[in-house]
Amino acid sequence: MMKKNSYWAAALLLLFVLVLSACGNAQTESSAPATETTETSAEATNSEPAAAEETASGTVTYESETGPVEVPANPSRIVALTNAPNVLSLGVTPVGVDQWTGENPLFTDKLKDVAVVTEEQPETVAAQAPDLIIAGSTTKNLDQLSKIAPTVAYTWGKLNYLDQQVEIGKLLGKEAEAQAWADDFSKRASAVGEKIKAKYGEDVTVSVIEVDGKSAYVMGESWARGTEIVYQAMGLKMPEKVKEAVSTEGYYSLSLEVLPEYMGDFVLVSRKLDASNEIVGSDIWNQIPAVKEGHVIEFESRASSYSDPTTLENLLGIFEKGFLEDSK
């Protein structure tokens, strides 16, 4: 009887072991797809880190000049102490802008309900409850501004005019749009430049000046007032004397007496068109060969002091008409 009981006990033990083994195998086989799915999910997550980060926090990391800054993925209340025209050109209206942009006739309609703020008074910025502040590297009170909202500062002139627009696009989640404009504008401006050179010769020279009262300044190739269009995009030449004069500061102050020495075959003049000027119309001015030949193109200074898409498109139209339609 003891032997029989021992047999059944051994049999039951063997059956128990077999059942455990089968369960273990079943668990192992069913776990394999789960492991594969987990790896696939991890790979998908690693391939789209920005999207995951944006979904989780509503912010993205922007690599600024001074290091990474957490900014809103879709900022809706931007205070632009600098680069406001770049922002506006991307179809985004800030809640606060600087005085110069506020007075720019190209943006008057878009900014009629937008506050004018100042770096000297950070409280004017804070009053707009911004979720992003755009400033310059020399903007005052940057530390205070960065406590109000994420603040990104750019060094003026560190990027060329096209790259600056693309960088603003990147900050606002509109990089592709900004790059598409940059590529298209370069092609169109270059084509206009080729037409100008075909009409006046490859060596035609252009001087860009700004006059205000009794002051006159000649501009280099990256000093707004359309200089980026004429010298960079169109590939037109600067008089050698101008090139030497602006090599240090990017612009050069001139007296009326020496002004003719710096004038090229064409003169592009930035000035307040609704005000008289002592330089334009003076006897010395009227003796300049370009003036005698009608090779002067004037445009509003308040609408030409930036190098954003809106400003550049406006000036490109003025230049194309002035060089190819109005001039002999």
C-alpha positions in Angstrom: 0.0 0.0 0.0 2.9 2.3 0.9 4.5 1.5 -2.5 1.3 2.3 -4.4 0.9 5.6 -2.6 4.5 6.5 -3.3 4.0 5.8 -7.0 1.0 8.0 -7.2 2.8 10.7 -5.3 5.7 10.5 -7.7 3.3 10.6 -10.7 1.5 13.7 -9.3 4.9 15.4 -8.8 6.0 14.7 -12.3 2.7 16.0 -13.7 3.1 19.2 -11.6 6.6 19.7 -13.0 5.4 19.2 -16.6 2.6 21.7 -16.1 5.0 24.3 -14.7 7.4 23.8 -17.7 4.5 24.2 -20.2 3.4 27.4 -18.5 6.9 28.7 -18.5 7.3 28.0 -22.3 4.0 29.7 -23.0 5.0 32.8 -21.1 8.3 33.0 -22.9 6.8 32.6 -26.4 4.1 35.2 -25.7 6.7 37.6 -24.3 8.8 37.7 -27.4 6.4 39.9 -29.5 6.0 42.2 -26.5 9.8 42.7 -26.4 9.8 43.4 -30.2 7.0 45.9 -29.8 8.8 47.7 -27.0 11.9 48.0 -29.1 9.9 49.3 -32.1 8.2 51.9 -29.9 11.6 53.0 -28.5 13.0 53.4 -32.0 10.0 55.4 -33.0 10.4 57.6 -29.9 14.1 58.2 -30.6 13.5 59.1 -34.2 11.0 61.9 -33.3 12.4 63.5 -30.1 11.1 67.0 -30.9 7.5 65.9 -31.4 7.6 63.9 -28.2 9.0 66.8 -26.3 6.5 69.2 -27.7 3.5 66.9 -26.9 4.7 66.4 -23.4 5.6 70.0 -22.4 4.3 72.4 -25.1 7.9 73.7 -25.5 10.8 73.1 -27.7 14.5 73.7 -27.1 15.9 76.5 -29.3 19.7 76.7 -29.7 20.4 80.4 -29.3 23.7 82.2 -29.4 24.0 82.0 -25.7 22.9 78.4 -25.3 19.6 76.4 -25.3 16.4 78.2 -24.4 13.1 76.5 -23.7 10.5 78.4 -25.8 6.9 77.8 -26.6 6.4 75.4 -29.6 3.7 77.9 -30.9 4.3 81.3 -29.3 1.2 83.5 -29.4 2.3 86.5 -27.4 5.6 87.7 -28.7 7.3 90.9 -27.7 9.8 91.8 -30.4 12.3 94.4 -29.1 14.3 93.6 -32.3 13.5 91.7 -35.5 9.8 92.6 -35.3 9.6 93.1 -39.1 11.0 89.5 -39.5 8.3 88.2 -37.3 5.6 90.2 -39.1 6.8 89.0 -42.5 6.0 85.4 -41.3 2.4 86.4 -40.7 2.8 86.6 -36.9 1.7 89.8 -35.2 3.6 90.5 -31.9 1.8 92.0 -28.9 4.7 94.5 -28.4 7.3 96.1 -30.7 10.0 98.7 -30.5 9.4 102.4 -31.5 11.2 102.2 -34.8 9.0 99.3 -36.1 5.9 101.1 -34.7 6.7 104.1 -36.9 7.5 102.1 -40.0 4.9 102.9 -42.7 5.2 99.4 -44.1 3.7 97.9 -40.9 1.3 100.6 -39.7 -1.9 98.7 -40.5 -0.6 95.5 -39.0 0.5 97.3 -35.8 -2.5 99.6 -35.1 -3.5 97.6 -32.0 0.0 96.6 -30.9 1.8 98.2 -27.9 5.1 100.0 -28.3 7.4 98.8 -25.6 11.0 99.7 -24.6 13.9 97.9 -23.2 14.6 100.8 -20.7 11.3 100.0 -19.0 10.9 96.2 -18.7 7.5 96.8 -17.0 6.1 97.8 -20.4 7.1 94.4 -21.7 5.7 92.6 -18.7 2.4 94.4 -19.2 1.9 92.5 -22.4 2.1 89.1 -20.7 4.5 87.7 -23.3 5.3 84.0 -23.8 8.4 84.9 -25.9 10.7 87.9 -26.0 13.0 88.6 -29.0 15.9 91.0 -28.3 19.3 92.0 -29.4 22.6 91.0 -27.7 23.1 94.7 -26.7 19.5 95.1 -25.5 19.4 96.7 -22.0 18.0 94.7 -19.0 18.2 91.3 -20.6 18.4 89.6 -17.2 15.1 91.3 -16.1 13.5 90.4 -19.5 14.5 86.8 -19.2 12.6 86.6 -15.9 9.4 87.8 -17.6 9.4 85.2 -20.4 11.9 83.0 -22.4 14.2 85.5 -24.1 16.2 84.9 -27.3 18.8 87.6 -28.2 20.5 88.0 -31.6 23.7 89.8 -32.4 23.0 92.3 -35.2 25.0 91.4 -38.3 26.2 88.0 -37.1 23.9 86.3 -39.6 23.4 87.5 -43.1 19.9 88.9 -44.0 18.7 85.6 -45.4 20.0 83.4 -42.6 18.5 85.8 -40.1 15.0 85.3 -41.5 15.4 81.5 -41.5 16.6 81.7 -37.9 13.5 83.6 -36.9 11.4 81.1 -38.8 13.1 78.3 -36.8 12.3 80.1 -33.5 8.6 80.5 -34.5 8.2 77.0 -36.0 8.1 78.4 -39.5 11.6 77.5 -40.8 10.4 75.9 -44.0 8.4 78.9 -44.9 11.3 81.2 -44.2 13.7 79.1 -46.2 11.3 79.0 -49.2 11.1 82.8 -49.2 14.9 83.1 -49.0 15.5 80.8 -51.9 12.9 82.4 -54.1 14.0 86.0 -53.3 17.6 85.3 -54.1 16.7 83.9 -57.5 14.4 86.8 -58.3 16.8 89.5 -57.2 19.7 87.9 -59.0 17.6 87.9 -62.2 16.9 91.6 -61.9 20.6 92.2 -61.3 21.4 90.4 -64.6 19.0 92.6 -66.5 20.6 95.7 -65.0 24.1 94.6 -66.0 22.8 93.7 -69.4 21.4 97.2 -69.8 24.3 99.2 -68.3 27.3 96.9 -68.4 28.9 94.5 -66.1 30.9 97.2 -64.4 28.1 99.6 -63.6 28.6 101.0 -60.1 26.0 101.9 -57.4 26.3 104.1 -54.3 23.7 103.8 -51.5 23.5 106.9 -49.3 21.2 108.2 -46.6 20.7 111.9 -46.1 19.0 113.6 -43.1 19.3 117.3 -42.7 22.9 118.3 -43.3 24.2 114.7 -42.7 25.0 112.2 -45.4 26.2 108.6 -45.1 27.4 106.1 -47.6 26.5 102.5 -46.9 28.4 99.2 -47.2 27.0 95.9 -48.4 25.2 94.9 -45.2 23.7 98.1 -43.8 20.0 97.8 -44.8 18.7 100.6 -47.1 18.6 98.0 -49.8 22.4 97.3 -49.7 21.9 93.6 -49.3 19.8 93.6 -52.5 22.1 95.7 -54.6 25.5 94.3 -53.6 24.7 90.8 -52.5 21.7 89.5 -54.3 22.0 91.5 -57.5 25.8 91.4 -57.6 26.2 95.1 -58.6 29.5 96.9 -57.9 30.4 99.4 -55.3 32.7 102.3 -56.2 36.2 101.6 -55.0 36.4 104.7 -52.9 33.1 103.7 -51.1 34.5 100.2 -50.6 37.5 101.6 -48.8 35.5 104.1 -46.8 33.0 101.6 -45.3 35.5 98.8 -44.7 35.9 99.5 -41.0 32.4 100.5 -39.7 30.1 99.4 -42.5 29.1 103.0 -43.3 30.9 106.3 -43.6 29.9 109.9 -42.9 30.4 112.4 -45.7 30.4 116.1 -46.0 28.5 117.7 -48.9 31.8 119.0 -50.3 33.3 115.5 -50.9 30.0 113.7 -51.6 30.5 113.7 -55.4 33.8 111.7 -55.0 31.9 108.7 -53.6 29.0 108.6 -56.1 28.7 105.7 -58.6 27.0 105.5 -62.0 23.7 105.2 -60.0 22.9 106.7 -56.6 20.2 105.2 -54.4 19.0 107.7 -51.8 17.3 106.9 -48.5 15.6 109.9 -47.1 12.4 111.3 -45.6 10.4 111.9 -48.8 7.9 114.2 -47.1 10.5 116.6 -46.0 12.9 119.0 -47.8 16.6 118.3 -47.6 19.6 120.7 -47.8 21.8 118.2 -49.6 19.4 116.9 -52.2 18.8 119.9 -54.5 22.0 121.8 -53.6 24.3 123.1 -56.3 26.9 120.4 -55.5 24.3 117.7 -55.6 23.1 118.8 -59.0 26.6 118.7 -60.5 27.0 115.0 -59.7 27.0 113.0 -63.0 24.5 110.4 -61.9 22.1 113.2 -60.9 22.5 114.9 -64.3 21.8 111.7 -66.1 18.7 110.9 -64.0 20.3 107.9 -62.4 19.0 108.6 -58.9 16.5 106.4 -57.1 14.9 107.7 -54.0 13.0 105.8 -51.3 11.6 106.4 -47.9 14.2 106.0 -45.1 11.6 105.1 -42.5 10.7 102.1 -44.7 14.2 100.9 -45.5 16.1 100.6 -42.2 15.5 96.8 -41.9 16.4 93.8 -44.0 13.3 91.7 -43.5 11.2 90.1 -46.3 8.6 92.9 -46.3 11.2 95.7 -46.6 13.3 93.8 -49.1 10.3 93.0 -51.4 9.2 96.7 -51.3 12.7 97.9 -52.2 13.2 95.2 -54.9 10.2 96.6 -56.7 11.4 100.2 -56.4 14.9 99.2 -57.6 13.6 97.2 -60.5 11.4 100.0 -61.7 14.1 102.7 -61.1 16.9 100.8 -62.9 14.9 99.2 -65.8 11.9 101.4 -66.4 12.5 105.0 -65.2 16.2 105.4 -66.1 17.7 105.8 -69.5 
